[in-house]
């Protein structure tokens, strides 16, 4: 499956720690991320990550376009509730995920549920929606 990783500045370290904890599961999938998040995660885990532009320079739009073209199967976007400027990015990605039936987590609790479900096969229905992943 294709997984997009995004995080606001205040949650980048949490994203890195999450990816370290679930590196074994994430390694079985194709990862994309906004530039800074992707570089931090890749450096800490050694996972190969397709890097987009930085989020504030068009990276969010790149991931949004991939969502719209059904090229993403799961989005983990750790957002900082204190960062009011970043809410427009979160809202747009959330809207696109809802529109295209893509599982979306904005916090570590929900992300853990989705990652565990991914490991169990609970998200295999995405292969019906997106048959090129098979």
C-alpha positions in Angstrom: 0.0 0.0 0.0 1.0 3.6 -0.5 1.3 5.5 2.7 1.7 9.3 3.0 3.4 10.8 6.1 3.0 14.4 7.1 3.5 16.3 10.3 3.3 19.8 11.6 6.6 21.2 13.1 5.5 20.5 16.7 4.8 16.8 15.9 7.8 15.9 13.7 9.6 14.1 16.6 6.4 12.2 17.4 6.2 11.1 13.8 9.8 9.9 13.9 9.3 8.0 17.1 6.1 6.4 15.6 7.9 5.3 12.5 10.8 3.9 14.5 8.2 1.9 16.6 6.4 0.6 13.5 9.4 0.4 11.1 8.8 -3.4 10.5 5.3 -2.8 9.3 6.0 0.4 7.3 9.0 -1.3 5.5 6.5 -3.5 3.7 4.8 -0.5 2.0 5.6 2.4 -0.2 6.1 5.6 1.7 5.8 9.2 0.6 6.2 12.3 2.7 6.6 16.0 2.7 10.3 16.8 2.6 11.3 17.6 6.1 9.2 14.9 7.7 10.4 12.4 5.1 14.0 13.3 5.7 13.7 13.0 9.4 11.9 9.6 9.3 14.3 8.2 6.7 17.3 9.3 8.6 16.0 7.7 11.8 14.7 4.5 10.3 16.6 3.9 7.1 13.2 3.5 5.3 13.1 4.6 1.6 10.7 7.5 1.3 9.6 9.3 -1.8 10.0 13.0 -0.9 7.6 15.7 -1.9 8.3 19.4 -1.6 8.2 20.9 1.9 4.6 21.2 3.1 4.5 25.0 3.0 6.0 25.1 -0.5 3.6 22.8 -2.3 4.2 19.4 -0.7 0.7 19.2 0.8 -0.7 20.0 -2.6 1.5 17.2 -4.1 0.2 14.7 -1.6 -3.4 16.1 -2.1 -3.0 15.5 -5.9 -1.9 11.9 -5.3 -4.9 11.4 -3.1 -7.2 12.7 -5.8 -5.7 10.3 -8.3 -6.1 7.4 -5.9 -2.4 6.9 -5.6 -2.4 7.0 -1.7 -4.1 4.3 0.4 -3.4 5.7 3.9 -2.5 9.1 5.3 -0.8 9.8 8.6 -0.8 13.5 9.3 0.2 14.3 12.8 -1.1 17.8 13.4 -0.4 20.2 16.1 -3.6 21.6 17.5 -1.7 24.7 18.7 -0.6 25.5 15.1 -3.6 27.4 13.8 -1.8 28.3 10.5 -1.4 24.7 9.6 -5.1 23.9 10.0 -5.9 24.7 6.4 -3.5 22.0 5.2 -5.0 19.5 7.6 -8.5 20.4 6.6 -7.8 20.1 2.9 -6.1 16.7 3.2 -8.9 15.5 5.5 -11.5 16.6 3.0 -9.7 14.8 0.1 -9.3 11.6 2.2 -13.0 11.7 3.0 -13.9 12.2 -0.6 -11.8 9.4 -1.8 -12.4 6.9 1.1 -8.8 7.0 2.3 -8.1 6.2 6.0 -6.7 9.2 7.7 -5.1 9.7 11.1 -4.2 13.1 12.7 -2.8 11.7 16.0 -0.7 8.9 17.2 -3.7 7.0 18.8 -5.6 6.7 15.6 -2.4 6.1 13.6 -1.6 3.1 15.8 -5.1 1.6 15.2 -4.6 2.0 11.4 -1.1 0.6 11.4 -2.2 -2.4 13.5 -5.2 -2.8 11.1 -2.9 -2.6 8.1 -0.7 -5.4 9.6 -3.8 -7.6 10.2 -5.1 -7.0 6.7 -8.1 -4.9 7.7 -7.2 -2.3 5.0 -7.0 -4.9 2.2 -10.3 -3.5 0.9 -8.2 -0.7 -0.6 -6.9 -3.3 -3.1 -10.4 -3.5 -4.5 -10.6 0.3 -4.8 -7.0 0.6 -6.1 -6.3 -2.7 -7.9 -2.8 -1.6 -9.1 -1.5 -2.2 -5.6 -1.8 -6.0 -6.0 
